[in-house]
Amino acid sequence: MSKRAVLEVIALDVEDAVAAQAGGADRLELVTDMAADGLTPSAETVAAIRAAVDIDLRVMLRLADGFAAGDVERLVGVAGRMREAGATEFVLGFLDADGDVDLAAVERVAGALEGCRWTFHRAIDRAADRDALRKQLADFTGLDTYLTAGSAGGVDDGLSVLLAEARRRGEPGYEQQLLVGGGLRLEHVPGLLEAGIDGFHIGGAARTSGWDGPVSAEAVGEWRRVLGG
């Protein structure tokens, strides 16, 4: 690999953020309510974390469990408040009832970000046709990353998909970085690195006590060591 792999860590609060940076994280994903797989945190939390660390952070734009957009205008308002709190990068992704990308919702919310960089999250792993989704979003301003396990069941189930998509890097719809997360374990890393994948996302794996405990700088440091850099 010619460049350092990106290590992104889920942070729920300032304590998590500080520990993740100390362990060597390159970027944070800011969320709340992991019982709902991660929702938008408060603007106050975003501002406090932005003041506490100097690594990149991406803020989740998701108001309820599931992958329906819900109240799009409310999402737009929330995005504005996050930007006022210091956020410049985001995470989002919306599907319709048929499992297709909700283009109208994505267009409206991404348009409100005015060029900010953003990740399309693991909604892609629930999409009816992930290749079609990628091609429909190919030219969206700011979209530079897909967070994916390759399967709704996690990396173990999605490994072949991840490797196949890595081989397509640079094709229309496949220019964005693959950020692998969802049941990701250290044992997966060597094969993913060998395939040219250079983005890794951890949540529970960064916490020695699971989601009931804070991020461990030591646990993050072990991932940084294995990833290199």
N, C-alpha and C positions, 0 to 999 in steps of 0.2 A: 504494500500500500504506500502511496506517495504522500498521503496526508493523514493527519490525526483523525481518528474516528470520533464522531460526535457522541457524547454521552449526555442524555437528557434524563432528568430525575423529577418525579412528581413531588411537588411541595404543597403542603396544606397551610403552612404558617411560616413565620419568620425563623423559628427554630429549625424547621426542616431546611429552609433555604440556606441558612448559614452553614449547616452541617454538610449539605450537598456541595456547596462551593468549596468548603474545606477539604472534602474528599476528592475533588477533581472534576466535578460535573462541569460541562460546558454550557448547559442550558437547563432551565427549569420549565416544567409545565405546571401552572398554577390552577388548582381546582379546589372545590370543597365537596363534601358528601360523597365519599367513595362507595357508600352503600348503593348509590344510584350511578355508579361508575364514573363519577366526576362531573360536577356542575360548576357554573360560574361562581368564583369567590366574590367576596365583597370588595368594593372599591377601596375601602380602608385597608384590607389585607394586601391588596395589590400595591398600594402606595407604601405600606410599611416594608414589604419585601423589596420593592424597588430601592428604597432608601438603605436597606441593610446589606445588599449584595451588588456586585457590579458585573455579574455574568448575564447573558441573555435570558429572557424569560418570555414564555408564551402563555397567554391567558385563555382559558376555556370559555367559549361562548355556547352555552348549553343550559337551558333553564329547567329541564325535566328529564327524567329517565326515559330511555328510548331515543330514536333517531329522527322523529318528526320535529320540524322546526317550531311548531306551536305559534306563538304570537310573534311574528317577524318584526313588527314595528317596535315591540318591547325589546327584542334582541338588538335592534339598531340603537335604541336608546342606551341599553346596557353597554354596548360597544363604545359609544361616545363617552360614557362615564369611566370606563376602563382606560381610555386614551387620556382623559383628563387626570387620571391617577398615575400616569406615567407609562402605561403599556404601549408598546409599539409593535408587538408581534402577538399572533392569536392562533387559536385552534378551533375548528368548526367542522361541520359536516351534517347534511340533512338528506334523508331519504323519504320518498312518498310511500303510500300504503302498499305499493307493488314492489318495493325494494329498489326502485330506480332513483337516481339522484334527483332531488328537488331543486331543479335549476333556478326556478324563480326565487326561492328562499336564499340559495347560495349567492345568486347575483345581487340580491338586495343587501344582504349582510356584508358580503365581500366588498361591494361598492361603497358601503359606509366606511370601510377601513382605509379608503383612499390610497391604495398602494402599499399598505403595511404588509409585511410578509406573514403568511399563515400556513398552517398544517391542516390537511383534510384528515380527520381522525379515523378511528376504527369502524366507523359506519361503512367504510369500503369492504370490510370483512363480512358485512351483512347484506351487501348489494346483490341484486339478482344477477348482474353481469358486471364484474369489476373492470373488465377491459373496456366495455362501453362507457362506464362511468369515467374512466381515465381520459378517454378520447373526448367526451363531452366537456371535460374541465381543462383540456389541454392548454387553452390560451387564456385562462383566468389570471388576471393581474394579481401578483402577490403570492400565488400558490407555489410553494417551493418544496413541499414535503408531503409524503403520505405516511401516516402512522398506521402500521398494519402488522398482523401476525400471519397473514396469508390465509387465515381461516377464522371463522367465529369461534372455533374450538381452541385456538391458541397456536403457538409456534410449532409444537409437535405435529399438529395436524396440517399446518400450512407451510411447512418447510419447502416442499417441492414447488409451491406457488411462488414463494419468496425467491428461490433460486432462479426460476424461470423468468420472473419479472426483472431480476438483476441483470440477466443476460440481454434484456431488451432496453436497457438504459440508453437514452438518447433518441429512441424512436418517438414519433408523435404520441403524446400522452404519457410517455415514460421518461421525460426529462427531469422530473422531480426526484428529490432524494428519497430513498427508502429508509424510514425510521422504524426499526423492528421493535415491537413491544407487544406484550400479551402472553404471559406464560413463558417469557424469555428466561433462560438459565445460562449460567456461565459455560456450560458444556456445549451450548449452541454456537458460541462466539467464533471458535476457530474456523468452522466451515462457512459461516456467514462472511467473515473477513476474507477468506480465500475466494469467495464468489464476488468480491468487490463491494459488498455492502458496507457502508461507512456511517450508519446511524443506528443508535441503540437507545432504548427507552425503558426505564425501570421504575417500578413503584414499590410493591411489597418487597422486592429483592433488595431494596435499599434500607430495609428496616429489620433489624435483628429480632424485634418483638412483634412483627406483623403490623397490620394497620392500626393496632392499638398503641403502638409506640412510635417515637419520632424517627426521622431519617438518621442513620448512623454514618458518620464520616468515614469510619473504618470500612463499612460495607461498600460504600461508594468507592473508596480508595482501591478495594480489591478489583472492582469492575474496571476502574481506570488502569490498573496495572495490566489486567488481561487484555484490554483494548489497546494498550500502548499509549505513549504520549505523556 
